[in-house]
Amino acid sequence: MDKIATALNRFGLGGKLGESPPADPRGWLEAQFARFDPRPAAIAAQTGTPQLVTMLREARDDRRERKDEAKQDGTDPKAKVDGEPGPFRDLRDAYTSAVGARTDAALASDTPFVERLVHFWSNHFAVSVDKVAVIGLAGAFEFEAIRPHVLGRFSDMLNAVERHPAMLLYLDQAESVGPESPLAQRASRRGRERGLNENLAREILELHTLGVRTGYSQADVTEFARALTGWTVGGLAKQPLLRGPGPGFWFAAPIHQPGSRSIIGKRYGQAGEAQAQAVLDDLARHPATARHVATKLARHFAADDPPPALVARLEADFLRNGGDLKSLYRVLLASPECWQGAPKFRTPWDWTLAALRATGIKALPGRNAAGGFQQLGQAIWKPGSPAGYDDVAPSWAGPDALYRRVEVAQRIADRAAPAIDARTLAEALFPQSLSQSTREAITRAESGPQALALLLASPEMMRR
């Protein structure tokens, strides 16, 4: 691809119908930092975390009441719960609305490079609506913990992410209790055991900061999990001491494990919430974190096999500038590996945005956005693990996945404005980069919609 096509597709989300290509591709990308709106109208209109946590508590209370009713009248508790609509439907509706808002913001954006970075970090700090408690909160997680910090410092984003109720619920941190905490001791005297949960501590070390096989031990995971006890979600617990002043992040001292901790060779003697905070601060500036983040950025913007020289430059910048994200992005923009490397294969999310932006269509035909991305194999905020969706071609280039894209391409083409000339559009989307075979296929098409469908399903559209 030439530089204009690279700016539009690799760094951006694909060219928009009717827009002129940037005369200065790199300058156009860097200028987006000053224009980015973290709360565009579609996202500002979404329900926020406090109300969503309240809805989750009400949904849980409703389900509990119906279970109790089922026991009393002798009916099947599962049928009683699953067979009736309830407040959980409102949370599912919030998820559907948030996916639509995310899609609308990406389609309308005049800062597509920064939007791509939002999606990158949201996948790096992945949560999943596979967990019922996260269904309503996944959108708010991206909108509140990722978007406001995408141009800030890695440490600020890390802190926002690990405190957000979606992450605390997804990785079971809200249920983690220090074995020697005041609440656990009281529970033990009554014959009830409350346990430590290591999920959040492990994923912070393995996925969010240091990366796998970087020198930490299982003992470090356990000690970090103990430091994190007390980090929970206010507004959910039945016990007043754990409920907090309102819905949202809450440090509940009665479940915090007392004492100092030794984690990755350093002693942490801070009390309460400050202990895990001190660990996070150190992890945010650790050399292994710099390398992990550098590798993932290089993989996303340069190649499935990240170029070592680019990784080294990003790593050095991270350490030199304290994880300043705009500085990292400028390294990407200045790196020839990002402009000259072989194209990356688009994920279903990337391809869909590119197809819709190219044609001016505002939504996937036939279904809401959430259902459409599910059909294409990349349901939004629903990866199979806390590692997020893969960022390499083999995960997305299978025959069945490509066939689904061809089907959707035809449906988009059928809905697109008849005035769209696929030949003109192709040259605008891929200036100096359109292959002769794609050009000939479009020219020989039997109709305008067929020509457009061929463009949307072409190799150029499948790659960025």
C-alpha beads as a LAMMPS data file, in Angstrom:
LAMMPS data file: protein, C-alpha beads

464 atoms
463 bonds

1 atom types
1 bond types

-500.0 500.0 xlo xhi
-500.0 500.0 ylo yhi
-500.0 500.0 zlo zhi

Masses

1 110.0

Atoms # bond

1 1 1 0.000 0.000 0.000
2 1 1 1.098 3.569 -0.573
3 1 1 1.236 6.025 2.324
4 1 1 -2.275 7.385 1.860
5 1 1 -3.808 3.902 1.785
6 1 1 -1.698 2.906 4.788
7 1 1 -2.843 5.932 6.778
8 1 1 -6.486 5.276 5.921
9 1 1 -6.485 1.540 6.494
10 1 1 -3.658 0.394 8.745
11 1 1 -3.688 3.326 11.125
12 1 1 -7.288 4.351 10.538
13 1 1 -10.541 2.456 10.062
14 1 1 -10.830 2.743 6.280
15 1 1 -11.674 5.643 4.011
16 1 1 -15.082 7.351 4.250
17 1 1 -17.382 7.782 1.298
18 1 1 -17.012 11.276 -0.168
19 1 1 -13.954 12.287 1.847
20 1 1 -10.816 13.477 0.129
21 1 1 -7.658 11.513 0.921
22 1 1 -5.198 13.303 3.237
23 1 1 -2.469 15.233 1.455
24 1 1 -0.077 14.664 4.347
25 1 1 -0.862 11.167 5.691
26 1 1 1.366 11.266 8.767
27 1 1 0.374 14.829 9.638
28 1 1 -3.303 13.888 9.286
29 1 1 -2.849 11.024 11.742
30 1 1 -0.940 13.037 14.343
31 1 1 -3.383 15.948 14.142
32 1 1 -6.120 13.614 15.360
33 1 1 -4.690 13.701 18.888
34 1 1 -5.922 17.281 19.318
35 1 1 -9.359 16.608 17.808
36 1 1 -10.294 13.351 19.533
37 1 1 -13.565 13.479 21.453
38 1 1 -13.640 10.870 24.243
39 1 1 -17.395 11.352 24.675
40 1 1 -19.083 11.725 21.282
41 1 1 -22.857 12.023 21.361
42 1 1 -23.550 8.327 20.763
43 1 1 -21.398 7.348 23.740
44 1 1 -22.387 10.215 26.031
45 1 1 -25.997 9.038 25.708
46 1 1 -25.230 5.597 27.197
47 1 1 -26.079 4.571 30.743
48 1 1 -23.175 5.058 33.155
49 1 1 -21.631 2.652 35.628
50 1 1 -23.464 3.800 38.808
51 1 1 -26.874 3.186 37.250
52 1 1 -25.727 -0.080 35.655
53 1 1 -24.420 -1.402 38.992
54 1 1 -27.753 -0.488 40.561
55 1 1 -29.549 -2.345 37.760
56 1 1 -27.323 -5.373 38.352
57 1 1 -28.120 -5.381 42.068
58 1 1 -31.850 -5.137 41.313
59 1 1 -31.576 -7.949 38.770
60 1 1 -29.803 -10.173 41.284
61 1 1 -32.385 -9.356 43.958
62 1 1 -35.187 -10.117 41.516
63 1 1 -33.649 -13.470 40.581
64 1 1 -33.124 -14.359 44.238
65 1 1 -36.749 -13.520 45.061
66 1 1 -38.045 -15.673 42.220
67 1 1 -35.884 -18.579 43.355
68 1 1 -37.315 -18.249 46.847
69 1 1 -40.825 -18.163 45.411
70 1 1 -40.107 -21.287 43.405
71 1 1 -38.979 -23.128 46.520
72 1 1 -42.093 -22.098 48.364
73 1 1 -44.543 -23.164 45.664
74 1 1 -42.616 -26.325 44.726
75 1 1 -41.802 -25.377 41.125
76 1 1 -38.509 -25.801 39.315
77 1 1 -36.285 -22.861 40.390
78 1 1 -34.478 -22.787 37.045
79 1 1 -37.718 -22.569 35.096
80 1 1 -38.944 -19.865 37.419
81 1 1 -35.838 -17.768 36.860
82 1 1 -35.178 -18.434 33.175
83 1 1 -38.780 -18.510 32.040
84 1 1 -39.706 -14.987 33.066
85 1 1 -38.445 -11.647 31.788
86 1 1 -36.778 -9.538 34.453
87 1 1 -34.286 -6.759 35.094
88 1 1 -31.508 -8.776 33.431
89 1 1 -33.222 -7.935 30.148
90 1 1 -32.505 -4.257 30.817
91 1 1 -28.803 -5.089 31.182
92 1 1 -28.835 -7.012 27.902
93 1 1 -30.488 -4.012 26.275
94 1 1 -27.730 -1.797 27.710
95 1 1 -25.156 -4.081 26.072
96 1 1 -26.894 -3.940 22.691
97 1 1 -27.166 -0.161 22.927
98 1 1 -23.484 0.197 23.869
99 1 1 -22.346 -1.929 20.914
100 1 1 -24.438 0.280 18.648
101 1 1 -22.917 3.414 20.183
102 1 1 -19.382 2.070 19.772
103 1 1 -20.116 1.285 16.121
104 1 1 -21.770 4.644 15.473
105 1 1 -18.829 6.502 17.018
106 1 1 -16.334 4.603 14.877
107 1 1 -18.309 5.143 11.669
108 1 1 -18.787 8.865 12.231
109 1 1 -15.333 9.592 13.637
110 1 1 -12.947 12.013 11.966
111 1 1 -10.215 10.693 14.299
112 1 1 -10.147 7.049 13.208
113 1 1 -6.532 6.483 14.303
114 1 1 -7.432 7.275 17.912
115 1 1 -10.607 5.210 17.658
116 1 1 -8.471 2.265 16.544
117 1 1 -6.270 2.823 19.585
118 1 1 -9.346 2.718 21.835
119 1 1 -10.268 -0.649 20.349
120 1 1 -6.685 -1.874 20.745
121 1 1 -6.547 -1.052 24.452
122 1 1 -10.042 -2.341 25.092
123 1 1 -8.897 -5.683 23.706
124 1 1 -5.646 -5.555 25.693
125 1 1 -7.626 -5.062 28.919
126 1 1 -10.349 -7.458 27.851
127 1 1 -13.560 -8.210 29.717
128 1 1 -16.250 -10.532 28.408
129 1 1 -20.027 -10.513 28.443
130 1 1 -19.863 -14.291 28.634
131 1 1 -20.058 -13.507 32.350
132 1 1 -23.626 -12.435 33.124
133 1 1 -22.542 -9.788 35.632
134 1 1 -20.526 -8.017 32.909
135 1 1 -23.242 -7.836 30.233
136 1 1 -24.474 -4.382 31.132
137 1 1 -21.087 -2.992 32.157
138 1 1 -18.824 -3.906 29.230
139 1 1 -19.640 -0.801 27.229
140 1 1 -19.245 1.499 30.219
141 1 1 -15.861 -0.123 30.874
142 1 1 -14.542 0.941 27.474
143 1 1 -16.239 4.320 27.540
144 1 1 -15.097 5.241 31.070
145 1 1 -11.811 3.405 31.666
146 1 1 -10.269 3.340 28.163
147 1 1 -11.476 6.309 26.116
148 1 1 -10.586 9.093 28.604
149 1 1 -7.034 7.729 28.992
150 1 1 -6.182 6.646 25.443
151 1 1 -3.991 9.730 24.938
152 1 1 -2.675 9.864 28.489
153 1 1 -0.297 7.651 30.470
154 1 1 -0.364 3.881 30.626
155 1 1 -0.383 4.037 34.433
156 1 1 -3.571 6.128 34.473
157 1 1 -5.357 3.736 32.144
158 1 1 -4.138 0.752 34.176
159 1 1 -5.543 2.226 37.376
160 1 1 -8.882 3.084 35.776
161 1 1 -9.185 -0.389 34.279
162 1 1 -8.378 -2.362 37.429
163 1 1 -10.822 -0.329 39.509
164 1 1 -13.737 -0.528 37.108
165 1 1 -16.630 -2.737 38.273
166 1 1 -16.640 -4.621 34.950
167 1 1 -13.071 -5.849 35.533
168 1 1 -13.620 -6.494 39.246
169 1 1 -16.669 -8.629 38.459
170 1 1 -15.259 -10.338 35.375
171 1 1 -12.195 -11.621 37.203
172 1 1 -14.021 -12.329 40.494
173 1 1 -12.099 -9.729 42.479
174 1 1 -15.319 -8.491 44.049
175 1 1 -15.613 -11.908 45.767
176 1 1 -12.027 -12.124 47.023
177 1 1 -11.585 -12.078 50.802
178 1 1 -8.326 -12.020 52.752
179 1 1 -8.038 -15.244 54.803
180 1 1 -7.040 -13.299 57.939
181 1 1 -9.269 -10.295 57.314
182 1 1 -11.760 -9.261 60.027
183 1 1 -14.733 -10.520 57.996
184 1 1 -13.097 -13.867 57.199
185 1 1 -12.269 -14.423 60.870
186 1 1 -15.841 -13.700 61.912
187 1 1 -17.145 -16.012 59.198
188 1 1 -14.761 -18.763 60.262
189 1 1 -16.054 -18.612 63.839
190 1 1 -19.527 -19.246 62.413
191 1 1 -18.313 -22.196 60.383
192 1 1 -18.239 -20.364 57.024
193 1 1 -15.104 -19.984 54.958
194 1 1 -14.443 -16.964 52.770
195 1 1 -11.631 -17.405 50.259
196 1 1 -8.975 -15.563 48.326
197 1 1 -9.408 -15.249 44.549
198 1 1 -6.255 -14.856 42.451
199 1 1 -7.797 -14.200 39.020
200 1 1 -7.311 -10.447 38.848
201 1 1 -3.790 -10.565 40.288
202 1 1 -2.751 -13.237 37.783
203 1 1 -4.184 -11.466 34.742
204 1 1 -2.708 -8.094 35.733
205 1 1 0.733 -9.700 35.807
206 1 1 0.332 -12.043 32.847
207 1 1 -1.772 -9.980 30.440
208 1 1 -2.091 -6.362 31.490
209 1 1 1.493 -5.514 32.502
210 1 1 4.542 -7.806 32.606
211 1 1 3.464 -10.564 30.216
212 1 1 3.948 -14.315 30.499
213 1 1 7.258 -15.849 31.560
214 1 1 8.738 -12.599 32.841
215 1 1 10.128 -13.687 36.174
216 1 1 7.200 -13.580 38.582
217 1 1 6.212 -16.703 40.515
218 1 1 3.027 -18.270 41.806
219 1 1 3.965 -16.879 45.219
220 1 1 3.989 -13.382 43.681
221 1 1 0.503 -13.962 42.270
222 1 1 -0.804 -15.049 45.668
223 1 1 0.799 -12.142 47.490
224 1 1 -0.528 -9.666 44.942
225 1 1 -4.003 -11.206 45.319
226 1 1 -3.738 -10.627 49.074
227 1 1 -2.754 -7.009 48.475
228 1 1 -5.789 -6.563 46.218
229 1 1 -8.302 -7.829 48.783
230 1 1 -10.776 -5.107 49.615
231 1 1 -10.952 -3.847 46.032
232 1 1 -14.593 -4.518 45.317
233 1 1 -17.802 -3.103 43.838
234 1 1 -19.854 -0.877 46.080
235 1 1 -23.602 -1.065 45.921
236 1 1 -23.831 -4.835 45.374
237 1 1 -23.124 -6.579 48.674
238 1 1 -25.866 -7.334 51.186
239 1 1 -23.677 -6.523 54.188
240 1 1 -23.649 -2.764 54.926
241 1 1 -19.909 -2.833 55.683
242 1 1 -19.181 -4.080 52.162
243 1 1 -21.806 -2.134 50.285
244 1 1 -19.977 1.177 50.398
245 1 1 -21.399 4.663 49.951
246 1 1 -22.740 3.976 46.469
247 1 1 -22.419 1.931 43.260
248 1 1 -18.918 1.788 41.806
249 1 1 -15.406 1.009 42.979
250 1 1 -15.119 0.615 46.735
251 1 1 -12.309 -0.370 49.056
252 1 1 -13.854 -2.567 51.741
253 1 1 -11.397 -2.644 54.648
254 1 1 -13.146 -5.538 56.484
255 1 1 -12.068 -8.019 53.762
256 1 1 -8.523 -6.731 53.236
257 1 1 -5.695 -9.085 54.192
258 1 1 -3.578 -7.300 56.827
259 1 1 0.208 -7.246 56.819
260 1 1 3.048 -6.424 54.478
261 1 1 3.671 -8.246 51.188
262 1 1 6.732 -9.298 49.200
263 1 1 6.055 -9.189 45.456
264 1 1 8.683 -9.648 42.733
265 1 1 11.472 -8.991 45.162
266 1 1 10.056 -5.805 46.694
267 1 1 8.465 -5.274 50.089
268 1 1 5.136 -3.466 50.328
269 1 1 4.205 -2.335 53.810
270 1 1 1.439 0.090 52.900
271 1 1 -1.915 -0.263 54.623
272 1 1 -5.291 -0.795 52.987
273 1 1 -5.989 0.271 49.417
274 1 1 -2.561 1.898 49.089
275 1 1 -0.789 -1.468 49.134
276 1 1 -2.146 -2.790 45.833
277 1 1 -1.924 0.736 44.426
278 1 1 1.816 0.772 45.112
279 1 1 2.191 -2.584 43.332
280 1 1 0.273 -1.266 40.310
281 1 1 2.457 1.840 40.202
282 1 1 5.588 -0.316 40.056
283 1 1 4.125 -2.666 37.459
284 1 1 3.149 0.279 35.243
285 1 1 6.796 1.328 34.868
286 1 1 8.457 -2.097 34.936
287 1 1 10.810 -2.898 32.005
288 1 1 8.872 -6.111 31.290
289 1 1 5.675 -4.059 30.960
290 1 1 7.433 -1.769 28.501
291 1 1 8.451 -4.746 26.370
292 1 1 5.016 -6.409 26.586
293 1 1 3.171 -3.254 25.520
294 1 1 5.748 -2.517 22.808
295 1 1 5.372 -6.010 21.362
296 1 1 1.589 -5.799 21.196
297 1 1 1.618 -2.365 19.566
298 1 1 4.205 -3.523 17.022
299 1 1 2.129 -6.602 16.230
300 1 1 -1.008 -4.523 15.710
301 1 1 0.508 -1.794 13.552
302 1 1 3.379 -3.523 11.771
303 1 1 3.228 -7.312 11.448
304 1 1 1.924 -10.515 13.016
305 1 1 5.564 -11.273 13.779
306 1 1 6.556 -7.990 15.461
307 1 1 9.760 -6.451 14.019
308 1 1 12.419 -6.557 16.783
309 1 1 13.826 -3.123 15.946
310 1 1 10.391 -1.524 16.246
311 1 1 9.731 -3.315 19.530
312 1 1 13.049 -2.041 20.864
313 1 1 12.262 1.577 19.910
314 1 1 8.809 1.426 21.485
315 1 1 10.190 -0.209 24.617
316 1 1 12.882 2.445 25.002
317 1 1 10.339 5.238 24.530
318 1 1 7.999 3.710 27.129
319 1 1 10.784 3.649 29.717
320 1 1 12.202 7.041 28.773
321 1 1 8.842 8.862 28.877
322 1 1 7.113 7.004 31.697
323 1 1 4.558 5.237 29.544
324 1 1 3.318 8.387 27.811
325 1 1 0.982 6.918 25.208
326 1 1 1.050 9.783 22.712
327 1 1 4.828 9.473 22.637
328 1 1 4.483 5.753 21.847
329 1 1 2.032 6.500 19.054
330 1 1 4.442 9.017 17.551
331 1 1 7.117 6.305 17.495
332 1 1 4.693 4.159 15.492
333 1 1 4.020 7.003 13.061
334 1 1 7.742 7.580 12.575
335 1 1 8.592 3.902 12.041
336 1 1 9.110 2.613 8.482
337 1 1 8.024 -0.880 9.573
338 1 1 4.457 0.405 9.995
339 1 1 4.387 2.042 6.562
340 1 1 6.293 -0.493 4.468
341 1 1 5.413 -3.881 5.915
342 1 1 3.090 -6.442 4.372
343 1 1 -0.609 -5.743 5.023
344 1 1 -2.262 -7.059 8.187
345 1 1 -5.397 -9.199 7.828
346 1 1 -8.469 -7.406 9.085
347 1 1 -10.511 -8.790 11.957
348 1 1 -14.300 -8.946 11.420
349 1 1 -14.666 -5.711 13.417
350 1 1 -12.065 -3.921 11.275
351 1 1 -13.458 -5.226 8.017
352 1 1 -17.036 -4.295 8.874
353 1 1 -16.116 -0.746 9.842
354 1 1 -14.106 -0.351 6.634
355 1 1 -16.997 -1.643 4.513
356 1 1 -19.578 0.579 6.192
357 1 1 -17.387 3.690 6.143
358 1 1 -16.615 3.094 2.463
359 1 1 -20.271 2.859 1.457
360 1 1 -21.869 5.312 3.863
361 1 1 -24.122 2.612 5.281
362 1 1 -24.779 3.312 8.964
363 1 1 -25.365 -0.234 10.219
364 1 1 -25.067 -3.878 9.268
365 1 1 -28.116 -4.956 7.270
366 1 1 -30.776 -7.109 8.855
367 1 1 -29.643 -7.195 12.472
368 1 1 -28.535 -4.904 15.267
369 1 1 -24.815 -4.281 15.509
370 1 1 -24.328 -6.769 18.346
371 1 1 -25.960 -9.589 16.384
372 1 1 -24.130 -8.683 13.193
373 1 1 -20.688 -8.919 14.752
374 1 1 -21.683 -12.163 16.450
375 1 1 -22.558 -13.568 13.016
376 1 1 -19.191 -12.509 11.633
377 1 1 -17.341 -14.290 14.423
378 1 1 -16.190 -11.407 16.611
379 1 1 -18.911 -10.574 19.109
380 1 1 -18.091 -7.256 20.740
381 1 1 -16.646 -7.503 24.265
382 1 1 -16.965 -11.273 24.153
383 1 1 -13.526 -12.834 23.621
384 1 1 -12.989 -16.415 24.681
385 1 1 -10.569 -15.496 27.461
386 1 1 -9.123 -12.523 29.381
387 1 1 -6.356 -12.448 26.750
388 1 1 -8.788 -10.805 24.318
389 1 1 -9.151 -11.519 20.622
390 1 1 -6.120 -12.666 18.630
391 1 1 -4.312 -10.117 16.489
392 1 1 -2.896 -12.471 13.847
393 1 1 -4.195 -13.608 10.467
394 1 1 -4.661 -17.368 11.122
395 1 1 -7.382 -16.599 13.665
396 1 1 -9.533 -14.753 11.120
397 1 1 -8.698 -16.034 7.619
398 1 1 -10.517 -19.383 7.624
399 1 1 -12.775 -20.303 4.665
400 1 1 -16.007 -20.161 6.662
401 1 1 -15.155 -16.744 8.070
402 1 1 -14.374 -15.403 4.603
403 1 1 -17.618 -16.827 3.225
404 1 1 -19.590 -14.957 5.894
405 1 1 -17.858 -11.736 4.898
406 1 1 -18.769 -12.302 1.237
407 1 1 -22.417 -12.727 2.236
408 1 1 -22.396 -9.541 4.283
409 1 1 -20.572 -7.683 1.489
410 1 1 -23.404 -8.501 -0.895
411 1 1 -26.040 -7.341 1.584
412 1 1 -24.193 -4.071 2.171
413 1 1 -23.816 -3.540 -1.586
414 1 1 -27.538 -4.135 -2.130
415 1 1 -28.334 -1.412 0.415
416 1 1 -25.740 1.103 -0.720
417 1 1 -26.711 4.137 -2.735
418 1 1 -27.125 3.258 -6.449
419 1 1 -24.981 6.257 -7.322
420 1 1 -21.843 4.625 -5.891
421 1 1 -19.453 3.764 -8.710
422 1 1 -17.319 0.894 -7.411
423 1 1 -14.477 1.749 -9.794
424 1 1 -14.207 5.333 -8.556
425 1 1 -14.604 4.250 -4.946
426 1 1 -11.888 1.616 -5.275
427 1 1 -9.352 4.161 -6.490
428 1 1 -10.274 6.540 -3.655
429 1 1 -9.984 3.869 -0.977
430 1 1 -6.741 2.382 -2.276
431 1 1 -4.874 5.073 -4.200
432 1 1 -1.874 3.620 -6.031
433 1 1 -2.583 0.305 -4.281
434 1 1 -5.401 -1.388 -6.203
435 1 1 -4.356 -4.620 -7.878
436 1 1 -5.055 -5.189 -11.541
437 1 1 -7.083 -8.307 -10.800
438 1 1 -9.433 -6.411 -8.456
439 1 1 -9.755 -3.570 -10.954
440 1 1 -10.672 -6.009 -13.732
441 1 1 -13.166 -7.913 -11.565
442 1 1 -14.995 -4.695 -10.703
443 1 1 -15.005 -3.538 -14.322
444 1 1 -16.440 -6.833 -15.594
445 1 1 -19.223 -7.015 -12.976
446 1 1 -22.740 -7.447 -14.350
447 1 1 -24.274 -4.731 -12.185
448 1 1 -23.401 -1.863 -9.852
449 1 1 -24.253 -3.808 -6.666
450 1 1 -22.204 -6.774 -7.852
451 1 1 -19.224 -4.538 -8.590
452 1 1 -19.485 -2.994 -5.137
453 1 1 -19.801 -6.403 -3.479
454 1 1 -16.675 -7.560 -5.311
455 1 1 -14.798 -4.519 -4.031
456 1 1 -15.946 -5.100 -0.436
457 1 1 -14.864 -8.752 -0.631
458 1 1 -11.605 -8.025 -2.431
459 1 1 -8.153 -8.820 -1.020
460 1 1 -7.526 -5.101 -0.573
461 1 1 -10.571 -4.757 1.704
462 1 1 -9.610 -7.842 3.700
463 1 1 -6.265 -6.303 4.627
464 1 1 -5.087 -3.124 6.248

Bonds

1 1 1 2
2 1 2 3
3 1 3 4
4 1 4 5
5 1 5 6
6 1 6 7
7 1 7 8
8 1 8 9
9 1 9 10
10 1 10 11
11 1 11 12
12 1 12 13
13 1 13 14
14 1 14 15
15 1 15 16
16 1 16 17
17 1 17 18
18 1 18 19
19 1 19 20
20 1 20 21
21 1 21 22
22 1 22 23
23 1 23 24
24 1 24 25
25 1 25 26
26 1 26 27
27 1 27 28
28 1 28 29
29 1 29 30
30 1 30 31
31 1 31 32
32 1 32 33
33 1 33 34
34 1 34 35
35 1 35 36
36 1 36 37
37 1 37 38
38 1 38 39
39 1 39 40
40 1 40 41
41 1 41 42
42 1 42 43
43 1 43 44
44 1 44 45
45 1 45 46
46 1 46 47
47 1 47 48
48 1 48 49
49 1 49 50
50 1 50 51
51 1 51 52
52 1 52 53
53 1 53 54
54 1 54 55
55 1 55 56
56 1 56 57
57 1 57 58
58 1 58 59
59 1 59 60
60 1 60 61
61 1 61 62
62 1 62 63
63 1 63 64
64 1 64 65
65 1 65 66
66 1 66 67
67 1 67 68
68 1 68 69
69 1 69 70
70 1 70 71
71 1 71 72
72 1 72 73
73 1 73 74
74 1 74 75
75 1 75 76
76 1 76 77
77 1 77 78
78 1 78 79
79 1 79 80
80 1 80 81
81 1 81 82
82 1 82 83
83 1 83 84
84 1 84 85
85 1 85 86
86 1 86 87
87 1 87 88
88 1 88 89
89 1 89 90
90 1 90 91
91 1 91 92
92 1 92 93
93 1 93 94
94 1 94 95
95 1 95 96
96 1 96 97
97 1 97 98
98 1 98 99
99 1 99 100
100 1 100 101
101 1 101 102
102 1 102 103
103 1 103 104
104 1 104 105
105 1 105 106
106 1 106 107
107 1 107 108
108 1 108 109
109 1 109 110
110 1 110 111
111 1 111 112
112 1 112 113
113 1 113 114
114 1 114 115
115 1 115 116
116 1 116 117
117 1 117 118
118 1 118 119
119 1 119 120
120 1 120 121
121 1 121 122
122 1 122 123
123 1 123 124
124 1 124 125
125 1 125 126
126 1 126 127
127 1 127 128
128 1 128 129
129 1 129 130
130 1 130 131
131 1 131 132
132 1 132 133
133 1 133 134
134 1 134 135
135 1 135 136
136 1 136 137
137 1 137 138
138 1 138 139
139 1 139 140
140 1 140 141
141 1 141 142
142 1 142 143
143 1 143 144
144 1 144 145
145 1 145 146
146 1 146 147
147 1 147 148
148 1 148 149
149 1 149 150
150 1 150 151
151 1 151 152
152 1 152 153
153 1 153 154
154 1 154 155
155 1 155 156
156 1 156 157
157 1 157 158
158 1 158 159
159 1 159 160
160 1 160 161
161 1 161 162
162 1 162 163
163 1 163 164
164 1 164 165
165 1 165 166
166 1 166 167
167 1 167 168
168 1 168 169
169 1 169 170
170 1 170 171
171 1 171 172
172 1 172 173
173 1 173 174
174 1 174 175
175 1 175 176
176 1 176 177
177 1 177 178
178 1 178 179
179 1 179 180
180 1 180 181
181 1 181 182
182 1 182 183
183 1 183 184
184 1 184 185
185 1 185 186
186 1 186 187
187 1 187 188
188 1 188 189
189 1 189 190
190 1 190 191
191 1 191 192
192 1 192 193
193 1 193 194
194 1 194 195
195 1 195 196
196 1 196 197
197 1 197 198
198 1 198 199
199 1 199 200
200 1 200 201
201 1 201 202
202 1 202 203
203 1 203 204
204 1 204 205
205 1 205 206
206 1 206 207
207 1 207 208
208 1 208 209
209 1 209 210
210 1 210 211
211 1 211 212
212 1 212 213
213 1 213 214
214 1 214 215
215 1 215 216
216 1 216 217
217 1 217 218
218 1 218 219
219 1 219 220
220 1 220 221
221 1 221 222
222 1 222 223
223 1 223 224
224 1 224 225
225 1 225 226
226 1 226 227
227 1 227 228
228 1 228 229
229 1 229 230
230 1 230 231
231 1 231 232
232 1 232 233
233 1 233 234
234 1 234 235
235 1 235 236
236 1 236 237
237 1 237 238
238 1 238 239
239 1 239 240
240 1 240 241
241 1 241 242
242 1 242 243
243 1 243 244
244 1 244 245
245 1 245 246
246 1 246 247
247 1 247 248
248 1 248 249
249 1 249 250
250 1 250 251
251 1 251 252
252 1 252 253
253 1 253 254
254 1 254 255
255 1 255 256
256 1 256 257
257 1 257 258
258 1 258 259
259 1 259 260
260 1 260 261
261 1 261 262
262 1 262 263
263 1 263 264
264 1 264 265
265 1 265 266
266 1 266 267
267 1 267 268
268 1 268 269
269 1 269 270
270 1 270 271
271 1 271 272
272 1 272 273
273 1 273 274
274 1 274 275
275 1 275 276
276 1 276 277
277 1 277 278
278 1 278 279
279 1 279 280
280 1 280 281
281 1 281 282
282 1 282 283
283 1 283 284
284 1 284 285
285 1 285 286
286 1 286 287
287 1 287 288
288 1 288 289
289 1 289 290
290 1 290 291
291 1 291 292
292 1 292 293
293 1 293 294
294 1 294 295
295 1 295 296
296 1 296 297
297 1 297 298
298 1 298 299
299 1 299 300
300 1 300 301
301 1 301 302
302 1 302 303
303 1 303 304
304 1 304 305
305 1 305 306
306 1 306 307
307 1 307 308
308 1 308 309
309 1 309 310
310 1 310 311
311 1 311 312
312 1 312 313
313 1 313 314
314 1 314 315
315 1 315 316
316 1 316 317
317 1 317 318
318 1 318 319
319 1 319 320
320 1 320 321
321 1 321 322
322 1 322 323
323 1 323 324
324 1 324 325
325 1 325 326
326 1 326 327
327 1 327 328
328 1 328 329
329 1 329 330
330 1 330 331
331 1 331 332
332 1 332 333
333 1 333 334
334 1 334 335
335 1 335 336
336 1 336 337
337 1 337 338
338 1 338 339
339 1 339 340
340 1 340 341
341 1 341 342
342 1 342 343
343 1 343 344
344 1 344 345
345 1 345 346
346 1 346 347
347 1 347 348
348 1 348 349
349 1 349 350
350 1 350 351
351 1 351 352
352 1 352 353
353 1 353 354
354 1 354 355
355 1 355 356
356 1 356 357
357 1 357 358
358 1 358 359
359 1 359 360
360 1 360 361
361 1 361 362
362 1 362 363
363 1 363 364
364 1 364 365
365 1 365 366
366 1 366 367
367 1 367 368
368 1 368 369
369 1 369 370
370 1 370 371
371 1 371 372
372 1 372 373
373 1 373 374
374 1 374 375
375 1 375 376
376 1 376 377
377 1 377 378
378 1 378 379
379 1 379 380
380 1 380 381
381 1 381 382
382 1 382 383
383 1 383 384
384 1 384 385
385 1 385 386
386 1 386 387
387 1 387 388
388 1 388 389
389 1 389 390
390 1 390 391
391 1 391 392
392 1 392 393
393 1 393 394
394 1 394 395
395 1 395 396
396 1 396 397
397 1 397 398
398 1 398 399
399 1 399 400
400 1 400 401
401 1 401 402
402 1 402 403
403 1 403 404
404 1 404 405
405 1 405 406
406 1 406 407
407 1 407 408
408 1 408 409
409 1 409 410
410 1 410 411
411 1 411 412
412 1 412 413
413 1 413 414
414 1 414 415
415 1 415 416
416 1 416 417
417 1 417 418
418 1 418 419
419 1 419 420
420 1 420 421
421 1 421 422
422 1 422 423
423 1 423 424
424 1 424 425
425 1 425 426
426 1 426 427
427 1 427 428
428 1 428 429
429 1 429 430
430 1 430 431
431 1 431 432
432 1 432 433
433 1 433 434
434 1 434 435
435 1 435 436
436 1 436 437
437 1 437 438
438 1 438 439
439 1 439 440
440 1 440 441
441 1 441 442
442 1 442 443
443 1 443 444
444 1 444 445
445 1 445 446
446 1 446 447
447 1 447 448
448 1 448 449
449 1 449 450
450 1 450 451
451 1 451 452
452 1 452 453
453 1 453 454
454 1 454 455
455 1 455 456
456 1 456 457
457 1 457 458
458 1 458 459
459 1 459 460
460 1 460 461
461 1 461 462
462 1 462 463
463 1 463 464
